[in-house]
Amino acid sequence: MTTEPIRIAQMMTDMNYGGVEMVVMNYYRNIDKTKVQFDFFALEGSTIPQKEEIESLGGRVFVVPKYTHLILYEKAVIKLFKENKYKIVHSHMNTLSVFSLFGAKIAGVPNRILHNHSTAGKGETKKNFMKYALRPFAKLFPTGLCACSKLAGNWIYGKGTKFKVFNNAIDLDMYKYDEKKRESLRAELGLEEKKVIGHIGRFCYQKNHDLLIDIFNEVLKVEKDASLMLIGEGELEQEVKDKVKKLGIEDKVLFLGRRADAYRYYQAMDLFLLPSRYEGLPVVGVEAQACGLPCVFSDCVTEEAKLLNSTVYVSGGIGEYVEKVVDGLKVKRKDTSKEMREAGYDIKEEAGKLLEFYEGLIK
């Protein structure tokens, strides 16, 4: 007699190449799928590059109307929740989870999990208005609370509220520093003798590319052979390219676009720079440290993201960034697998903890 795996509805917003999608997929790839299966709910307009892989692993993808068409959205999710008789709905929509978990409650789903991956930052008035408007309703419909970090949990639930933290863990073997891979990719990109500063992230307000370019332009006055590697795409990409051209440093900056194999490119870097305006707990920061890279983060990145001694934070202006970057470029790379595993970022171990969490809900 065989037992069917627990099938769990994973509620997403847009499914493209974002950090939340990466986190959930990392857990899905490594969880015991004889015991647990994931169904992904994505909003209309998503590119869903993970669809083929999800289906090959036994999962399913459902495309539902955008929450901006709220009645249509609720009708669609309630219908699917009932048809599939889900016992667990796990929502990764941050403050927007109020919509998915309301539908789950109406459909009679007994276990409704809110999982927050973000905070609010200065400057995004429209987006922040929605976050702050919905935050008071965050605890209305869930039966369980989770977050990617203490910072993200405290922001949405309030200090003193109990919630479970699931680390943004990764496959450490995939990101392990490898000198041969480094040399091969640097030769391929023509970066053999360069000091390479890297950044992986969407070209959007949050990631602060405007400051990143200013920092790099100042670093060039000290490290004349430095190069900047940018991986990602987004609405501000052309604006950043225009700034690079205006500064006359086009030959120093590599725009590599969106990469499904972004993990390879950490090997070619000498330092990872993340001057974000706000973050939950950035997956790219975890990946960079797993590859032994010294990292320079803005002080808007949670302190929980510091997993290695070579990772530093900047609270001042461009001058402090330049100083920390130049110092970081002198750090010798090494295998950091042991430190990352001890910090709780081995996806194989963390996926086991998530499985125990789900099984505990059903029992």
C-alpha positions as CSV (number, residue, x, y, z in Angstrom):
1,M,0.0,0.0,0.0
2,T,1.5,3.3,-1.1
3,T,0.9,6.7,0.5
4,E,0.4,9.7,-1.7
5,P,2.7,12.7,-0.9
6,I,1.2,15.7,0.8
7,R,0.4,18.2,-1.9
8,I,1.0,21.8,-0.9
9,A,-0.2,25.0,-2.7
10,Q,2.7,27.4,-3.0
11,M,1.3,30.9,-3.5
12,M,3.5,33.2,-5.6
13,T,3.0,36.6,-7.2
14,D,4.8,36.9,-10.6
15,M,7.0,33.8,-11.3
16,N,10.0,35.0,-13.3
17,Y,13.6,35.0,-12.1
18,G,13.1,36.7,-8.8
19,G,14.6,35.9,-5.4
20,V,11.5,34.4,-3.8
21,E,11.0,32.0,-6.8
22,M,14.7,31.0,-6.4
23,V,14.2,30.3,-2.6
24,V,11.0,28.1,-3.1
25,M,12.5,26.2,-6.0
26,N,15.7,25.5,-4.0
27,Y,13.5,23.9,-1.3
28,Y,11.4,22.1,-3.9
29,R,14.4,20.5,-5.6
30,N,15.8,19.2,-2.3
31,I,12.7,18.2,-0.4
32,D,11.7,14.5,-0.3
33,K,9.1,14.4,-3.0
34,T,7.8,10.9,-2.1
35,K,6.4,12.7,1.0
36,V,5.7,16.2,-0.2
37,Q,4.7,17.7,-3.6
38,F,4.4,21.4,-4.5
39,D,1.8,23.0,-6.7
40,F,2.7,26.6,-7.8
41,F,0.1,29.3,-8.2
42,A,1.4,32.1,-10.4
43,L,-0.2,35.4,-11.5
44,E,-1.2,36.0,-15.2
45,G,1.6,37.6,-17.1
46,S,4.3,35.5,-15.4
47,T,7.0,34.0,-17.7
48,I,7.3,30.9,-15.4
49,P,10.7,29.7,-16.7
50,Q,10.6,27.0,-14.0
51,K,7.4,25.4,-15.4
52,E,9.1,22.5,-17.2
53,E,11.3,21.7,-14.3
54,I,8.4,21.8,-11.8
55,E,6.4,19.4,-13.9
56,S,9.3,17.1,-14.4
57,L,9.6,16.9,-10.6
58,G,5.9,16.0,-10.2
59,G,4.6,19.4,-9.4
60,R,1.9,21.4,-11.2
61,V,1.6,25.1,-12.2
62,F,-1.7,27.0,-12.0
63,V,-2.0,30.5,-13.6
64,V,-4.6,32.7,-11.9
65,P,-5.8,36.3,-12.4
66,K,-3.9,39.1,-10.9
67,Y,-4.9,40.1,-7.4
68,T,-5.7,43.6,-8.9
69,H,-8.8,41.8,-10.3
70,L,-9.6,40.7,-6.8
71,I,-13.0,39.0,-7.3
72,L,-11.7,37.0,-10.3
73,Y,-8.5,36.1,-8.3
74,E,-10.5,34.9,-5.2
75,K,-12.9,32.8,-7.3
76,A,-10.1,31.1,-9.1
77,V,-8.0,30.2,-6.1
78,I,-11.0,29.1,-4.0
79,K,-12.1,26.8,-6.8
80,L,-8.6,25.3,-7.1
81,F,-8.2,24.9,-3.3
82,K,-11.4,23.0,-3.1
83,E,-10.9,20.8,-6.2
84,N,-7.4,19.8,-5.0
85,K,-8.4,19.4,-1.4
86,Y,-5.3,21.1,-0.1
87,K,-4.5,20.6,3.6
88,I,-1.7,23.2,3.5
89,V,-1.5,26.6,1.6
90,H,1.9,28.2,1.9
91,S,1.8,31.9,0.7
92,H,5.0,33.7,-0.3
93,M,3.2,36.9,-1.3
94,N,4.4,38.9,1.7
95,T,1.7,41.5,2.7
96,L,-0.4,40.5,-0.3
97,S,-0.8,37.1,1.3
98,V,-4.0,38.5,2.9
99,F,-5.7,37.8,-0.5
100,S,-4.4,34.2,-1.0
101,L,-5.0,33.2,2.6
102,F,-8.5,34.7,2.7
103,G,-9.3,32.4,-0.2
104,A,-7.8,29.5,1.6
105,K,-9.9,30.2,4.7
106,I,-13.1,30.4,2.6
107,A,-12.2,27.1,0.9
108,G,-11.7,25.4,4.3
109,V,-8.0,24.8,4.1
110,P,-6.9,24.0,7.7
111,N,-3.3,25.0,7.5
112,R,-2.6,28.5,6.1
113,I,1.0,29.7,6.2
114,L,2.2,33.2,5.7
115,H,5.9,33.4,4.7
116,N,7.4,36.9,4.5
117,H,10.4,37.6,2.4
118,S,10.6,41.4,2.4
119,T,10.5,44.7,4.3
120,A,9.8,48.2,3.1
121,G,12.3,50.7,2.0
122,K,12.4,54.5,1.5
123,G,11.4,56.0,-1.8
124,E,8.9,53.5,-3.3
125,T,5.9,55.5,-2.2
126,K,3.2,53.6,-4.1
127,K,4.6,50.1,-3.3
128,N,5.2,51.0,0.4
129,F,1.6,52.4,0.7
130,M,0.3,49.0,-0.2
131,K,2.7,47.2,2.1
132,Y,1.8,49.4,5.1
133,A,-1.9,49.4,4.3
134,L,-2.1,45.6,4.3
135,R,0.4,44.9,7.1
136,P,-2.2,45.2,9.9
137,F,-4.2,42.4,8.3
138,A,-1.2,40.0,8.0
139,K,-2.1,37.8,11.0
140,L,-5.9,37.8,10.2
141,F,-6.1,34.6,8.1
142,P,-2.9,32.5,8.6
143,T,-2.6,29.6,11.1
144,G,1.2,29.7,11.0
145,L,3.8,32.4,10.5
146,C,7.2,32.2,8.8
147,A,9.9,34.5,7.4
148,C,13.2,34.4,5.7
149,S,14.9,36.3,8.6
150,K,14.2,37.8,12.0
151,L,14.2,41.3,10.4
152,A,11.5,40.3,7.8
153,G,9.4,38.6,10.5
154,N,9.6,41.4,12.9
155,W,8.7,43.9,10.2
156,I,5.4,42.2,9.2
157,Y,4.3,40.5,12.4
158,G,5.7,42.9,15.1
159,K,8.4,42.3,17.6
160,G,7.3,39.8,20.3
161,T,5.3,37.7,17.8
162,K,6.5,34.1,17.4
163,F,7.3,33.0,13.9
164,K,9.5,30.3,12.3
165,V,12.5,31.3,10.2
166,F,13.5,29.2,7.2
167,N,16.9,30.3,5.9
168,N,17.3,31.2,2.2
169,A,19.5,28.1,1.9
170,I,21.2,26.9,-1.3
171,D,23.0,24.0,-2.8
172,L,26.5,24.6,-1.4
173,D,28.1,22.1,-3.8
174,M,26.9,24.2,-6.8
175,Y,28.5,27.4,-5.4
176,K,31.7,26.0,-3.9
177,Y,34.8,28.0,-5.0
178,D,36.7,26.4,-7.8
179,E,40.0,27.9,-9.0
180,K,39.8,26.1,-12.4
181,K,36.2,27.2,-13.1
182,R,37.3,30.8,-12.1
183,E,40.2,30.8,-14.5
184,S,38.2,29.3,-17.4
185,L,35.3,31.8,-17.1
186,R,37.6,34.8,-16.7
187,A,39.5,33.8,-19.8
188,E,36.1,33.4,-21.7
189,L,35.1,37.0,-20.6
190,G,38.5,38.5,-21.1
191,L,39.0,39.4,-17.5
192,E,42.2,37.5,-16.7
193,E,44.1,40.4,-15.2
194,K,41.2,42.4,-13.9
195,K,39.8,43.1,-10.4
196,V,36.2,42.1,-10.9
197,I,33.4,43.6,-8.8
198,G,30.2,41.7,-9.3
199,H,26.5,42.4,-8.7
200,I,23.5,40.2,-9.5
201,G,20.0,41.7,-9.2
202,R,17.1,43.2,-11.0
203,F,17.6,46.7,-12.4
204,C,15.1,48.4,-10.1
205,Y,14.9,51.0,-7.4
206,Q,15.5,48.5,-4.5
207,K,18.9,47.4,-5.8
208,N,20.3,50.9,-6.1
209,H,22.3,50.6,-9.3
210,D,22.7,54.4,-9.4
211,L,24.8,54.4,-6.3
212,L,26.5,51.2,-7.4
213,I,27.8,52.9,-10.6
214,D,29.0,55.9,-8.6
215,I,30.9,53.7,-6.2
216,F,32.5,51.8,-9.1
217,N,33.5,55.0,-10.8
218,E,35.3,56.1,-7.7
219,V,36.9,52.7,-7.2
220,L,38.4,53.1,-10.7
221,K,40.5,56.1,-9.5
222,V,42.2,53.6,-7.1
223,E,42.0,50.3,-9.0
224,K,42.4,51.4,-12.6
225,D,42.2,47.8,-13.9
226,A,38.9,47.1,-12.2
227,S,35.8,45.8,-14.0
228,L,32.2,45.7,-13.0
229,M,30.0,42.7,-13.9
230,L,26.2,43.3,-13.8
231,I,23.8,40.3,-14.2
232,G,20.1,40.9,-14.4
233,E,17.4,42.9,-16.3
234,G,14.7,45.3,-15.3
235,E,12.9,48.6,-15.9
236,L,16.0,50.8,-15.1
237,E,18.5,48.9,-17.2
238,Q,18.7,51.5,-20.0
239,E,19.0,54.3,-17.5
240,V,22.0,52.6,-15.9
241,K,23.6,52.0,-19.3
242,D,23.1,55.7,-20.1
243,K,24.8,56.7,-16.9
244,V,27.7,54.3,-17.6
245,K,28.1,55.9,-21.1
246,K,27.9,59.4,-19.7
247,L,30.7,58.6,-17.3
248,G,32.8,57.2,-20.1
249,I,33.4,53.8,-18.5
250,E,31.6,51.5,-21.0
251,D,34.7,49.5,-21.5
252,K,34.9,48.8,-17.8
253,V,31.3,47.5,-17.3
254,L,29.9,44.2,-18.5
255,F,26.1,44.0,-18.8
256,L,25.5,40.3,-19.0
257,G,21.7,40.3,-18.9
258,R,19.5,37.6,-17.3
259,R,21.4,34.3,-16.7
260,A,19.8,31.0,-15.9
261,D,23.4,29.9,-15.0
262,A,24.2,32.9,-12.8
263,Y,25.8,30.7,-10.2
264,R,28.8,30.2,-12.6
265,Y,29.6,33.9,-12.6
266,Y,30.4,34.2,-8.9
267,Q,33.5,32.2,-9.7
268,A,34.9,35.0,-11.9
269,M,34.3,37.8,-9.4
270,D,36.7,39.1,-6.8
271,L,34.1,40.9,-4.7
272,F,30.3,41.1,-4.5
273,L,28.7,44.6,-4.0
274,L,25.1,45.0,-2.8
275,P,24.2,48.6,-2.0
276,S,20.4,47.9,-1.7
277,R,17.9,50.4,-0.3
278,Y,16.1,47.5,1.5
279,E,16.2,43.7,1.6
280,G,14.7,40.8,3.5
281,L,17.6,38.4,3.4
282,P,19.2,38.5,-0.1
283,V,19.7,35.1,-1.7
284,V,22.5,36.6,-3.9
285,G,24.3,37.6,-0.7
286,V,24.2,34.0,0.5
287,E,25.3,32.6,-2.9
288,A,28.2,35.0,-3.0
289,Q,29.5,34.0,0.4
290,A,29.1,30.4,-0.5
291,C,31.5,31.0,-3.3
292,G,34.0,32.5,-0.9
293,L,33.6,36.1,-2.1
294,P,34.2,39.1,0.2
295,C,31.0,41.1,0.2
296,V,30.2,44.7,0.8
297,F,26.5,45.3,1.8
298,S,24.6,48.5,2.6
299,D,23.4,48.7,6.2
300,C,19.8,48.2,4.8
301,V,20.7,44.5,4.4
302,T,19.9,42.6,7.6
303,E,22.9,41.7,9.8
304,E,21.6,38.1,9.6
305,A,23.1,38.1,6.1
306,K,26.6,38.3,7.4
307,L,27.7,34.7,7.4
308,L,31.5,35.2,6.9
309,N,34.0,37.5,8.6
310,S,34.9,38.9,5.1
311,T,31.4,40.4,4.7
312,V,31.2,44.0,5.7
313,Y,28.5,46.7,6.0
314,V,28.6,50.4,5.0
315,S,26.5,53.0,6.8
316,G,28.2,56.1,5.3
317,G,28.6,57.6,1.9
318,I,30.5,56.7,-1.3
319,G,33.9,57.2,0.4
320,E,33.3,54.5,2.9
321,Y,32.0,52.1,0.2
322,V,35.2,52.7,-1.9
323,E,37.4,52.0,1.1
324,K,35.6,48.8,2.0
325,V,35.6,47.6,-1.7
326,V,39.3,48.3,-2.2
327,D,40.1,46.5,1.1
328,G,37.8,43.6,0.0
329,L,39.6,43.1,-3.3
330,K,42.7,42.1,-1.3
331,V,40.9,39.2,0.4
332,K,42.0,35.7,-0.6
333,R,39.2,33.4,-1.8
334,K,38.7,30.0,-0.1
335,D,36.3,27.1,0.2
336,T,33.6,28.3,2.7
337,S,31.3,25.3,2.6
338,K,32.0,24.4,6.3
339,E,31.1,27.9,7.6
340,M,28.0,28.1,5.4
341,R,26.8,24.7,6.6
342,E,27.3,25.6,10.2
343,A,25.4,28.8,9.6
344,G,22.3,26.8,8.5
345,Y,22.5,27.4,4.7
346,D,22.9,23.9,3.4
347,I,19.6,23.4,1.4
348,K,19.8,19.6,1.9
349,E,19.5,20.0,5.7
350,E,17.1,23.0,5.6
351,A,14.7,21.1,3.2
352,G,14.5,18.4,5.8
353,K,13.4,20.9,8.4
354,L,10.7,22.2,6.1
355,L,9.5,18.7,5.5
356,E,9.3,18.1,9.3
357,F,7.3,21.3,9.6
358,Y,4.8,20.2,7.0
359,E,4.4,16.7,8.4
360,G,3.9,18.3,11.9
361,L,1.0,20.3,10.5
362,I,-0.7,17.3,9.0
363,K,-0.3,15.2,12.2
